[in-house]
């Protein structure tokens, strides 16, 4: 009898293991991004896939460039049996609608890169968030700009900071404020910091904003350029070129890295010194790993996971650093 019982227990254990393996293989999790054509999000997807292969689940990747497609994607995930999703929303104000639909379908949600806000514009802090440390990365931008200014032995009295701003976006505001705060902490005069609001966080928008500001300050001979990403800084650099400034009189450091490749690959150096490369690989892997652990093990993630990994890429090292991250 004991042998029979032991045999049944062993068989049951084996079946349980098989069922567990089947369940793990059958697990589906979504990863929704707003701009799938961007290298940053492609890298997030690639590393989410890597997590899926290593942990045993399928990643359903969907582009969500607007609100309608976002809500439709959630319907599609539920129909395909997904248990949750990671999302970089096309609009933080969609947060309430996204959570209402996800909750109605019993889908767990982790946000990445951008935090949801409610109808009053307040952060939805109850939704787990994986995000780069915007203020800290901004501070690093300011520190690197000041360091390079000192290296070039510029006369501070003849130097200005061109800060291309987009204060309506929380991440943009925190990056720029972090950068300007670091510059002021290092001793740069606040009266020589000039803010130029941009209508769009791309090269054309920043170019227009910068041109309007540059013509107002003919006394400035050297420019430090601050912006929330590579493209806003590149727009500022293009504007200085159009106003006749030489590369040696301009220092621009972007944030993102992947959008700086063409600039850093040019045969001659420009006023764009380099870019702070964050970690889309960490964002992609970590966020969906947390979701997996939440779904499978009931391990609810922290409400805020801050990613601080960043490296300054320049003409000298950008190829090697991008290769390390699979970009």
C-alpha positions as CSV (number, residue, x, y, z in Angstrom):
1,X,0.0,0.0,0.0
2,X,2.8,2.4,0.9
3,X,4.4,1.7,-2.5
4,X,1.1,2.5,-4.2
5,X,0.6,5.6,-2.2
6,X,4.2,6.7,-2.9
7,X,3.7,6.0,-6.6
8,X,0.5,8.1,-6.7
9,X,2.2,10.9,-4.8
10,X,5.1,10.8,-7.2
11,X,2.8,10.8,-10.2
12,X,0.8,13.7,-8.8
13,X,3.9,15.7,-8.2
14,X,5.1,15.0,-11.7
15,X,1.7,16.1,-13.2
16,X,1.8,19.2,-11.0
17,X,5.3,20.0,-12.3
18,X,4.1,19.5,-15.9
19,X,1.0,21.7,-15.3
20,X,3.2,24.4,-13.8
21,X,5.6,24.2,-16.7
22,X,2.6,24.4,-19.1
23,X,1.2,27.4,-17.2
24,X,4.5,29.2,-17.3
25,X,4.8,28.6,-21.0
26,X,1.3,29.7,-21.6
27,X,1.7,33.0,-19.6
28,X,1.3,36.0,-21.8
29,X,2.2,39.6,-20.9
30,X,1.9,42.7,-23.0
31,X,4.4,45.5,-23.6
32,X,2.8,48.6,-25.1
33,X,4.9,51.6,-26.4
34,X,4.0,54.9,-27.9
35,X,6.7,55.1,-30.6
36,X,7.9,51.7,-31.7
37,X,10.0,53.2,-34.5
38,X,12.3,54.8,-31.9
39,X,15.5,52.8,-31.1
40,X,14.8,53.4,-27.4
41,X,11.5,51.5,-27.5
42,X,12.9,48.8,-29.8
43,X,15.6,48.1,-27.2
44,X,13.0,48.0,-24.5
45,X,11.0,45.4,-26.5
46,X,14.2,43.4,-27.3
47,X,15.1,43.1,-23.6
48,X,11.5,42.4,-22.6
49,X,11.7,39.5,-25.1
50,X,14.9,38.4,-23.4
51,X,13.2,38.4,-20.0
52,X,10.3,36.4,-21.6
53,X,12.7,33.7,-22.9
54,X,14.6,33.5,-19.6
55,X,11.6,33.4,-17.4
56,X,9.2,31.5,-19.6
57,X,6.5,33.7,-20.9
58,X,5.3,35.3,-24.2
59,X,5.6,39.0,-24.7
60,X,2.8,40.5,-26.8
61,X,4.2,43.8,-28.3
62,X,1.8,46.4,-29.5
63,X,2.3,50.0,-30.7
64,X,-0.1,52.5,-29.0
65,X,0.5,55.9,-30.6
66,X,-2.8,57.4,-29.5
67,X,-5.6,56.9,-27.0
68,X,-7.9,54.9,-29.2
69,X,-5.2,52.4,-30.1
70,X,-4.2,52.1,-26.5
71,X,-7.7,51.1,-25.3
72,X,-8.1,48.7,-28.3
73,X,-4.7,47.1,-27.4
74,X,-5.9,46.4,-23.9
75,X,-9.0,44.7,-25.4
76,X,-6.7,42.7,-27.6
77,X,-4.5,41.6,-24.7
78,X,-7.5,40.4,-22.7
79,X,-8.8,38.5,-25.7
80,X,-5.5,36.8,-26.1
81,X,-5.4,35.7,-22.5
82,X,-2.7,38.1,-21.3
83,X,-2.5,38.6,-17.5
84,X,-1.1,42.1,-17.5
85,X,1.0,44.7,-19.4
86,X,3.8,47.2,-19.2
87,X,3.0,50.5,-20.9
88,X,4.7,53.7,-22.0
89,X,1.6,55.7,-22.6
90,X,1.2,58.1,-25.5
91,X,-0.5,60.5,-23.1
92,X,-0.1,60.5,-19.3
93,X,-3.6,61.9,-19.0
94,X,-5.0,58.6,-20.4
95,X,-4.0,57.0,-17.0
96,X,-7.5,56.9,-15.5
97,X,-9.1,55.4,-18.7
98,X,-6.3,52.8,-19.0
99,X,-6.6,51.7,-15.4
100,X,-10.4,51.5,-15.6
101,X,-10.3,49.2,-18.6
102,X,-7.4,47.2,-17.2
103,X,-9.1,46.7,-13.8
104,X,-12.4,45.7,-15.5
105,X,-10.5,42.9,-17.3
106,X,-8.4,41.9,-14.2
107,X,-5.1,42.9,-15.9
108,X,-2.1,44.1,-13.9
109,X,-0.4,47.2,-15.0
110,X,3.1,48.7,-14.7
111,X,4.0,52.0,-16.3
112,X,7.4,52.7,-17.8
113,X,9.2,55.9,-18.8
114,X,6.1,58.2,-18.2
115,X,3.9,58.4,-15.2
116,X,0.1,58.4,-15.4
117,X,-1.8,61.5,-14.2
118,X,-5.4,61.9,-13.3
119,X,-8.0,64.4,-14.6
120,X,-6.6,67.0,-12.3
121,X,-3.0,66.5,-13.6
122,X,-1.9,64.8,-10.4
123,X,0.5,61.8,-10.6
124,X,-1.3,58.4,-10.2
125,X,1.2,57.2,-7.6
126,X,-0.7,54.0,-6.9
127,X,0.3,52.6,-10.3
128,X,3.7,51.0,-10.2
129,X,6.2,53.0,-12.2
130,X,9.7,52.2,-13.7
131,X,11.4,55.4,-14.7
132,X,14.7,57.0,-15.2
133,X,15.7,59.5,-12.5
134,X,14.8,62.6,-14.4
135,X,16.2,65.1,-11.9
136,X,19.4,63.2,-11.3
137,X,20.0,62.8,-15.1
138,X,19.4,66.5,-15.5
139,X,21.9,67.2,-12.8
140,X,24.4,65.1,-14.6
141,X,23.8,67.0,-17.8
142,X,24.5,70.3,-16.0
143,X,27.6,68.9,-14.3
144,X,29.1,67.7,-17.6
145,X,28.3,71.0,-19.3
146,X,30.1,72.9,-16.5
147,X,33.1,70.5,-16.6
148,X,33.5,71.0,-20.3
149,X,33.2,74.7,-20.1
150,X,36.0,74.7,-17.5
151,X,38.1,72.4,-19.7
152,X,37.8,74.9,-22.6
153,X,38.6,77.8,-20.2
154,X,35.7,79.9,-21.3
155,X,35.1,83.3,-19.8
156,X,32.0,82.9,-17.7
157,X,31.0,86.5,-18.2
158,X,30.8,85.9,-22.0
159,X,28.9,82.6,-21.6
160,X,25.2,82.0,-21.6
161,X,23.0,79.0,-21.0
162,X,20.3,78.3,-23.6
163,X,17.7,76.2,-21.8
164,X,15.1,74.8,-24.2
165,X,12.1,74.1,-22.0
166,X,8.8,72.2,-22.1
167,X,7.5,72.7,-18.6
168,X,4.1,71.2,-19.3
169,X,5.8,67.8,-19.5
170,X,6.8,66.7,-16.0
171,X,9.8,64.7,-17.1
172,X,11.1,67.5,-19.3
173,X,10.6,70.0,-16.5
174,X,12.5,67.9,-14.0
175,X,15.4,67.2,-16.3
176,X,15.9,70.8,-17.3
177,X,15.5,72.1,-13.7
178,X,18.0,69.4,-12.5
179,X,20.5,70.6,-15.1
180,X,20.0,74.3,-14.3
181,X,20.2,73.5,-10.6
182,X,23.6,71.7,-11.1
183,X,24.9,74.6,-13.1
184,X,23.9,77.2,-10.5
185,X,25.3,75.0,-7.7
186,X,28.6,74.9,-9.5
187,X,28.7,78.7,-9.6
188,X,27.2,79.6,-12.9
189,X,25.4,83.0,-12.7
190,X,21.6,82.7,-12.7
191,X,21.3,85.9,-14.6
192,X,23.0,84.4,-17.6
193,X,20.5,81.5,-17.9
194,X,18.0,82.1,-20.7
195,X,14.8,79.9,-21.1
196,X,13.3,79.3,-24.5
197,X,10.0,77.4,-24.4
198,X,9.6,75.0,-27.3
199,X,6.3,74.0,-28.9
200,X,7.6,70.5,-29.7
201,X,10.4,68.4,-28.3
202,X,12.0,67.8,-31.7
203,X,14.7,69.5,-33.7
204,X,12.4,71.9,-35.7
205,X,10.6,73.1,-32.5
206,X,13.8,73.6,-30.6
207,X,15.4,75.3,-33.5
208,X,12.6,77.9,-33.6
209,X,12.7,78.4,-29.8
210,X,16.5,78.8,-29.8
211,X,16.6,81.2,-32.8
212,X,14.1,83.5,-31.0
213,X,16.4,83.6,-27.9
214,X,19.8,83.8,-29.6
215,X,19.0,87.1,-31.4
216,X,18.1,88.7,-28.0
217,X,21.6,88.1,-26.6
218,X,24.3,89.3,-29.0
219,X,26.5,89.8,-26.0
220,X,26.9,86.1,-25.4
221,X,30.0,84.6,-27.2
222,X,29.8,81.0,-25.9
223,X,26.7,78.9,-25.3
224,X,25.9,75.9,-23.1
225,X,22.7,74.2,-24.4
226,X,20.3,72.4,-22.1
227,X,17.3,70.4,-23.2
228,X,15.2,67.4,-22.2
229,X,16.5,65.1,-24.9
230,X,18.9,64.8,-27.8
231,X,16.6,66.4,-30.3
232,X,15.9,69.6,-28.3
233,X,19.7,70.1,-27.8
234,X,20.4,69.3,-31.5
235,X,17.8,72.0,-32.4
236,X,19.7,74.5,-30.2
237,X,23.0,73.5,-31.8
238,X,21.5,74.0,-35.3
239,X,20.3,77.4,-34.3
240,X,23.8,78.5,-33.1
241,X,25.2,77.3,-36.4
242,X,22.7,79.4,-38.2
243,X,23.7,82.4,-36.1
244,X,27.3,82.0,-37.1
245,X,28.7,80.3,-33.9
246,X,31.6,77.9,-34.4
247,X,31.6,74.4,-32.8
248,X,34.3,75.5,-30.3
249,X,32.0,78.1,-28.9
250,X,29.0,75.8,-28.3
251,X,28.6,72.9,-25.9
252,X,25.4,70.8,-26.1
253,X,24.8,67.6,-24.2
254,X,21.6,65.7,-24.9
255,X,19.8,62.9,-23.1
256,X,18.8,59.6,-24.7
257,X,21.9,58.7,-26.8
258,X,20.3,56.8,-29.6
259,X,19.1,60.0,-31.3
260,X,22.7,61.3,-31.2
261,X,24.3,58.7,-33.4
262,X,24.2,60.5,-36.7
263,X,25.5,63.7,-35.1
264,X,28.4,61.9,-33.3
265,X,29.2,60.1,-36.6
266,X,29.8,63.2,-38.6
267,X,33.3,63.7,-40.0
268,X,33.8,66.9,-38.1
269,X,32.8,67.8,-34.6
270,X,29.9,70.1,-34.0
271,X,28.7,72.0,-31.0
272,X,26.9,68.8,-29.8
273,X,29.5,67.3,-27.5
274,X,27.6,64.1,-26.6
275,X,24.6,62.6,-24.9
276,X,23.7,60.9,-21.6
277,X,22.7,57.4,-22.5
278,X,20.2,55.9,-20.1
279,X,19.3,52.2,-19.9
280,X,16.4,51.1,-22.1
281,X,17.8,47.6,-21.6
282,X,17.2,47.9,-17.9
283,X,13.7,49.5,-18.4
284,X,12.6,46.7,-20.8
285,X,13.9,43.8,-18.8
286,X,13.2,45.0,-15.3
287,X,9.6,46.3,-15.8
288,X,8.3,43.1,-17.4
289,X,10.3,40.9,-14.9
290,X,8.5,42.8,-12.1
291,X,5.1,42.2,-13.9
292,X,5.9,38.5,-14.2
293,X,6.8,38.2,-10.5
294,X,3.5,40.0,-9.7
295,X,1.4,37.7,-11.8
296,X,3.1,34.4,-11.0
297,X,4.3,34.9,-7.4
298,X,1.9,37.6,-6.1
299,X,5.0,39.9,-5.5
300,X,3.5,43.3,-5.8
301,X,6.1,45.7,-7.2
302,X,7.3,48.9,-5.6
303,X,5.3,52.0,-6.5
304,X,8.4,53.7,-7.9
305,X,11.5,52.0,-9.3
306,X,14.1,54.6,-10.2
307,X,16.7,53.8,-12.8
308,X,19.9,55.8,-12.4
309,X,22.3,54.0,-14.8
310,X,23.6,56.6,-17.3
311,X,26.8,57.1,-19.3
312,X,28.1,60.1,-21.3
313,X,28.7,59.0,-24.9
314,X,30.8,61.2,-27.2
315,X,32.5,60.9,-30.5
316,X,35.2,58.8,-28.8
317,X,33.1,56.1,-27.2
318,X,29.6,56.1,-28.6
319,X,29.9,53.0,-30.8
320,X,31.3,50.8,-27.9
321,X,28.7,52.1,-25.4
322,X,25.8,51.6,-27.7
323,X,27.0,48.1,-28.6
324,X,27.0,47.2,-24.9
325,X,23.3,47.9,-24.7
326,X,22.4,46.2,-27.9
327,X,21.6,49.5,-29.6
